[in-house]
Amino acid sequence: MWILSFLPEFIPHLIFIIGVLGTIAGFVLGFIPFISTYKLPIQIISILILSLGLYLEGGLANDADWKLKVKEMEAKVAQAEVKSEKVTTEVVTKVIVKKQIIKQTGDTIVKYIDRETVKMDQSCPVLPDIVVNVHNAAAKNDATLLNFVTEIPVQTHNELVNPSTMKLPKK
């Protein structure tokens, strides 16, 4: 309730006590001459003050319940944050481990290719130089290692363009 935010906490209790005392005074002390003259207005005002006091007491109780629920939810949020940090740490650790495994696997493959290429170079005379050059250029990621043929002899060009004049080997 918005009115409770402006009032100190003892004011609703005080209003309730005044309402109770006024109601008792209006009904019980009606035989006293001063009170008997104003008995009806005292009873009506006391009941209204008692009603207001009860309303404010209910608002205080409701406000206390909501504050308790807020504290419970804040505790749950704090627990969820701790769990979230733990899970985040686990996820980051898993990602780092996976990246390390991928890097190690890639290094192993590169070492294997380098080792097997050397064997191929030594034991395979059929392997053309262009394949070795292409492999080396790809491994070093350097296209300048490739020797591009920029000039083709005219006779070779003409033979390639006109396949009917090519000399085919005899069977």
Rosetta constraint file for C-alpha pairs under 8 A:
AtomPair CA 1 CA 5 HARMONIC 7.23 0.50
AtomPair CA 1 CA 59 HARMONIC 6.19 0.50
AtomPair CA 1 CA 63 HARMONIC 7.53 0.50
AtomPair CA 2 CA 6 HARMONIC 7.29 0.50
AtomPair CA 3 CA 7 HARMONIC 6.61 0.50
AtomPair CA 4 CA 8 HARMONIC 7.39 0.50
AtomPair CA 4 CA 9 HARMONIC 7.52 0.50
AtomPair CA 4 CA 56 HARMONIC 7.64 0.50
AtomPair CA 4 CA 59 HARMONIC 7.65 0.50
AtomPair CA 4 CA 60 HARMONIC 7.44 0.50
AtomPair CA 7 CA 11 HARMONIC 6.47 0.50
AtomPair CA 9 CA 13 HARMONIC 7.56 0.50
AtomPair CA 10 CA 14 HARMONIC 6.15 0.50
AtomPair CA 11 CA 15 HARMONIC 6.13 0.50
AtomPair CA 12 CA 16 HARMONIC 6.18 0.50
AtomPair CA 12 CA 53 HARMONIC 5.75 0.50
AtomPair CA 12 CA 56 HARMONIC 5.55 0.50
AtomPair CA 12 CA 57 HARMONIC 6.15 0.50
AtomPair CA 13 CA 17 HARMONIC 6.24 0.50
AtomPair CA 13 CA 53 HARMONIC 6.95 0.50
AtomPair CA 13 CA 57 HARMONIC 6.95 0.50
AtomPair CA 14 CA 18 HARMONIC 6.15 0.50
AtomPair CA 14 CA 53 HARMONIC 7.94 0.50
AtomPair CA 15 CA 19 HARMONIC 6.13 0.50
AtomPair CA 15 CA 49 HARMONIC 6.62 0.50
AtomPair CA 15 CA 50 HARMONIC 7.18 0.50
AtomPair CA 15 CA 52 HARMONIC 7.47 0.50
AtomPair CA 15 CA 53 HARMONIC 5.10 0.50
AtomPair CA 16 CA 20 HARMONIC 6.26 0.50
AtomPair CA 16 CA 49 HARMONIC 7.00 0.50
AtomPair CA 16 CA 50 HARMONIC 5.41 0.50
AtomPair CA 16 CA 51 HARMONIC 7.93 0.50
AtomPair CA 16 CA 52 HARMONIC 7.36 0.50
AtomPair CA 16 CA 53 HARMONIC 3.94 0.50
AtomPair CA 16 CA 54 HARMONIC 6.28 0.50
AtomPair CA 16 CA 57 HARMONIC 7.72 0.50
AtomPair CA 17 CA 21 HARMONIC 6.13 0.50
AtomPair CA 17 CA 50 HARMONIC 7.75 0.50
AtomPair CA 17 CA 53 HARMONIC 7.76 0.50
AtomPair CA 18 CA 22 HARMONIC 5.93 0.50
AtomPair CA 18 CA 46 HARMONIC 7.63 0.50
AtomPair CA 18 CA 49 HARMONIC 7.32 0.50
AtomPair CA 18 CA 50 HARMONIC 7.37 0.50
AtomPair CA 19 CA 23 HARMONIC 6.09 0.50
AtomPair CA 19 CA 46 HARMONIC 4.90 0.50
AtomPair CA 19 CA 47 HARMONIC 6.38 0.50
AtomPair CA 19 CA 48 HARMONIC 7.51 0.50
AtomPair CA 19 CA 49 HARMONIC 4.79 0.50
AtomPair CA 19 CA 50 HARMONIC 3.93 0.50
AtomPair CA 19 CA 51 HARMONIC 7.69 0.50
AtomPair CA 19 CA 53 HARMONIC 6.93 0.50
AtomPair CA 20 CA 24 HARMONIC 6.21 0.50
AtomPair CA 20 CA 46 HARMONIC 7.20 0.50
AtomPair CA 20 CA 47 HARMONIC 7.99 0.50
AtomPair CA 20 CA 50 HARMONIC 5.96 0.50
AtomPair CA 21 CA 25 HARMONIC 6.02 0.50
AtomPair CA 21 CA 46 HARMONIC 7.90 0.50
AtomPair CA 22 CA 26 HARMONIC 6.00 0.50
AtomPair CA 22 CA 42 HARMONIC 6.83 0.50
AtomPair CA 22 CA 43 HARMONIC 7.03 0.50
AtomPair CA 22 CA 46 HARMONIC 4.86 0.50
AtomPair CA 22 CA 47 HARMONIC 7.85 0.50
AtomPair CA 23 CA 27 HARMONIC 6.28 0.50
AtomPair CA 23 CA 42 HARMONIC 7.50 0.50
AtomPair CA 23 CA 43 HARMONIC 5.65 0.50
AtomPair CA 23 CA 46 HARMONIC 5.03 0.50
AtomPair CA 23 CA 47 HARMONIC 6.14 0.50
AtomPair CA 23 CA 50 HARMONIC 7.75 0.50
AtomPair CA 24 CA 28 HARMONIC 5.61 0.50
AtomPair CA 24 CA 29 HARMONIC 7.39 0.50
AtomPair CA 25 CA 29 HARMONIC 5.01 0.50
AtomPair CA 25 CA 30 HARMONIC 7.27 0.50
AtomPair CA 26 CA 30 HARMONIC 6.06 0.50
AtomPair CA 26 CA 35 HARMONIC 7.21 0.50
AtomPair CA 26 CA 39 HARMONIC 5.48 0.50
AtomPair CA 26 CA 40 HARMONIC 7.38 0.50
AtomPair CA 26 CA 42 HARMONIC 5.64 0.50
AtomPair CA 26 CA 43 HARMONIC 4.89 0.50
AtomPair CA 26 CA 46 HARMONIC 7.69 0.50
AtomPair CA 27 CA 39 HARMONIC 7.67 0.50
AtomPair CA 27 CA 43 HARMONIC 7.03 0.50
AtomPair CA 29 CA 35 HARMONIC 6.87 0.50
AtomPair CA 29 CA 36 HARMONIC 7.74 0.50
AtomPair CA 30 CA 35 HARMONIC 5.76 0.50
AtomPair CA 30 CA 36 HARMONIC 4.75 0.50
AtomPair CA 30 CA 39 HARMONIC 6.30 0.50
AtomPair CA 31 CA 35 HARMONIC 7.32 0.50
AtomPair CA 31 CA 36 HARMONIC 5.92 0.50
AtomPair CA 32 CA 36 HARMONIC 5.80 0.50
AtomPair CA 33 CA 37 HARMONIC 6.36 0.50
AtomPair CA 34 CA 38 HARMONIC 6.95 0.50
AtomPair CA 35 CA 39 HARMONIC 5.47 0.50
AtomPair CA 38 CA 42 HARMONIC 6.04 0.50
AtomPair CA 39 CA 43 HARMONIC 6.11 0.50
AtomPair CA 40 CA 44 HARMONIC 6.20 0.50
AtomPair CA 41 CA 45 HARMONIC 5.99 0.50
AtomPair CA 42 CA 46 HARMONIC 5.78 0.50
AtomPair CA 43 CA 47 HARMONIC 6.04 0.50
AtomPair CA 44 CA 48 HARMONIC 6.23 0.50
AtomPair CA 45 CA 49 HARMONIC 6.10 0.50
AtomPair CA 46 CA 50 HARMONIC 5.94 0.50
AtomPair CA 47 CA 51 HARMONIC 6.03 0.50
AtomPair CA 48 CA 52 HARMONIC 6.19 0.50
AtomPair CA 49 CA 53 HARMONIC 6.03 0.50
AtomPair CA 50 CA 54 HARMONIC 6.10 0.50
AtomPair CA 51 CA 55 HARMONIC 6.15 0.50
AtomPair CA 52 CA 56 HARMONIC 6.19 0.50
AtomPair CA 53 CA 57 HARMONIC 6.06 0.50
AtomPair CA 54 CA 58 HARMONIC 6.16 0.50
AtomPair CA 55 CA 59 HARMONIC 6.28 0.50
AtomPair CA 56 CA 60 HARMONIC 6.19 0.50
AtomPair CA 57 CA 61 HARMONIC 6.24 0.50
AtomPair CA 58 CA 62 HARMONIC 6.08 0.50
AtomPair CA 59 CA 63 HARMONIC 5.99 0.50
AtomPair CA 60 CA 64 HARMONIC 6.10 0.50
AtomPair CA 61 CA 65 HARMONIC 6.25 0.50
AtomPair CA 62 CA 66 HARMONIC 6.30 0.50
AtomPair CA 63 CA 67 HARMONIC 6.18 0.50
AtomPair CA 64 CA 68 HARMONIC 6.21 0.50
AtomPair CA 65 CA 69 HARMONIC 6.28 0.50
AtomPair CA 66 CA 70 HARMONIC 6.10 0.50
AtomPair CA 67 CA 71 HARMONIC 6.26 0.50
AtomPair CA 68 CA 72 HARMONIC 6.29 0.50
AtomPair CA 69 CA 73 HARMONIC 6.18 0.50
AtomPair CA 70 CA 74 HARMONIC 6.06 0.50
AtomPair CA 71 CA 75 HARMONIC 6.22 0.50
AtomPair CA 72 CA 76 HARMONIC 6.33 0.50
AtomPair CA 73 CA 77 HARMONIC 6.07 0.50
AtomPair CA 74 CA 78 HARMONIC 6.12 0.50
AtomPair CA 75 CA 79 HARMONIC 6.27 0.50
AtomPair CA 76 CA 80 HARMONIC 6.13 0.50
AtomPair CA 77 CA 81 HARMONIC 6.09 0.50
AtomPair CA 78 CA 82 HARMONIC 6.36 0.50
AtomPair CA 79 CA 83 HARMONIC 6.29 0.50
AtomPair CA 80 CA 84 HARMONIC 5.93 0.50
AtomPair CA 81 CA 85 HARMONIC 6.13 0.50
AtomPair CA 82 CA 86 HARMONIC 6.31 0.50
AtomPair CA 83 CA 87 HARMONIC 6.15 0.50
AtomPair CA 84 CA 88 HARMONIC 5.97 0.50
AtomPair CA 85 CA 89 HARMONIC 6.11 0.50
AtomPair CA 86 CA 90 HARMONIC 6.32 0.50
AtomPair CA 87 CA 91 HARMONIC 6.14 0.50
AtomPair CA 88 CA 92 HARMONIC 6.11 0.50
AtomPair CA 89 CA 93 HARMONIC 6.09 0.50
AtomPair CA 90 CA 94 HARMONIC 6.16 0.50
AtomPair CA 91 CA 95 HARMONIC 6.18 0.50
AtomPair CA 92 CA 96 HARMONIC 6.17 0.50
AtomPair CA 93 CA 97 HARMONIC 6.15 0.50
AtomPair CA 94 CA 98 HARMONIC 6.10 0.50
AtomPair CA 95 CA 99 HARMONIC 6.14 0.50
AtomPair CA 96 CA 100 HARMONIC 6.16 0.50
AtomPair CA 97 CA 101 HARMONIC 6.17 0.50
AtomPair CA 98 CA 102 HARMONIC 6.14 0.50
AtomPair CA 99 CA 103 HARMONIC 6.15 0.50
AtomPair CA 100 CA 104 HARMONIC 6.13 0.50
AtomPair CA 101 CA 105 HARMONIC 6.07 0.50
AtomPair CA 102 CA 106 HARMONIC 6.08 0.50
AtomPair CA 103 CA 107 HARMONIC 6.12 0.50
AtomPair CA 104 CA 108 HARMONIC 6.13 0.50
AtomPair CA 105 CA 109 HARMONIC 6.23 0.50
AtomPair CA 106 CA 110 HARMONIC 6.20 0.50
AtomPair CA 107 CA 111 HARMONIC 6.17 0.50
AtomPair CA 108 CA 112 HARMONIC 6.14 0.50
AtomPair CA 109 CA 113 HARMONIC 6.13 0.50
AtomPair CA 110 CA 114 HARMONIC 6.13 0.50
AtomPair CA 111 CA 115 HARMONIC 6.05 0.50
AtomPair CA 112 CA 116 HARMONIC 6.04 0.50
AtomPair CA 113 CA 117 HARMONIC 5.92 0.50
AtomPair CA 114 CA 118 HARMONIC 6.41 0.50
AtomPair CA 115 CA 119 HARMONIC 6.62 0.50
AtomPair CA 116 CA 120 HARMONIC 6.15 0.50
AtomPair CA 117 CA 121 HARMONIC 6.09 0.50
AtomPair CA 118 CA 122 HARMONIC 6.29 0.50
AtomPair CA 119 CA 123 HARMONIC 5.95 0.50
AtomPair CA 119 CA 124 HARMONIC 7.93 0.50
AtomPair CA 120 CA 124 HARMONIC 5.20 0.50
AtomPair CA 120 CA 127 HARMONIC 7.67 0.50
AtomPair CA 121 CA 125 HARMONIC 7.28 0.50
AtomPair CA 121 CA 127 HARMONIC 7.32 0.50
AtomPair CA 121 CA 132 HARMONIC 7.97 0.50
AtomPair CA 127 CA 131 HARMONIC 6.87 0.50
AtomPair CA 127 CA 132 HARMONIC 7.64 0.50
AtomPair CA 128 CA 132 HARMONIC 6.95 0.50
AtomPair CA 129 CA 133 HARMONIC 6.13 0.50
AtomPair CA 130 CA 134 HARMONIC 6.01 0.50
AtomPair CA 131 CA 135 HARMONIC 6.10 0.50
AtomPair CA 132 CA 136 HARMONIC 6.09 0.50
AtomPair CA 133 CA 137 HARMONIC 6.02 0.50
AtomPair CA 133 CA 145 HARMONIC 6.88 0.50
AtomPair CA 133 CA 146 HARMONIC 6.07 0.50
AtomPair CA 133 CA 147 HARMONIC 8.00 0.50
AtomPair CA 134 CA 138 HARMONIC 6.07 0.50
AtomPair CA 134 CA 146 HARMONIC 6.42 0.50
AtomPair CA 135 CA 139 HARMONIC 6.08 0.50
AtomPair CA 136 CA 140 HARMONIC 6.14 0.50
AtomPair CA 136 CA 145 HARMONIC 7.68 0.50
AtomPair CA 137 CA 141 HARMONIC 5.61 0.50
AtomPair CA 137 CA 142 HARMONIC 5.10 0.50
AtomPair CA 137 CA 143 HARMONIC 5.74 0.50
AtomPair CA 137 CA 144 HARMONIC 7.57 0.50
AtomPair CA 137 CA 145 HARMONIC 5.51 0.50
AtomPair CA 137 CA 146 HARMONIC 6.46 0.50
AtomPair CA 138 CA 142 HARMONIC 6.68 0.50
AtomPair CA 138 CA 143 HARMONIC 7.57 0.50
AtomPair CA 152 CA 156 HARMONIC 6.84 0.50
AtomPair CA 152 CA 157 HARMONIC 6.48 0.50
AtomPair CA 153 CA 157 HARMONIC 6.29 0.50
AtomPair CA 154 CA 158 HARMONIC 6.14 0.50
AtomPair CA 155 CA 159 HARMONIC 6.22 0.50
AtomPair CA 156 CA 160 HARMONIC 6.19 0.50
AtomPair CA 157 CA 161 HARMONIC 6.18 0.50
AtomPair CA 158 CA 162 HARMONIC 6.04 0.50
AtomPair CA 159 CA 163 HARMONIC 5.94 0.50
AtomPair CA 159 CA 165 HARMONIC 6.37 0.50
AtomPair CA 159 CA 166 HARMONIC 5.57 0.50
AtomPair CA 160 CA 166 HARMONIC 7.65 0.50
AtomPair CA 162 CA 166 HARMONIC 7.32 0.50
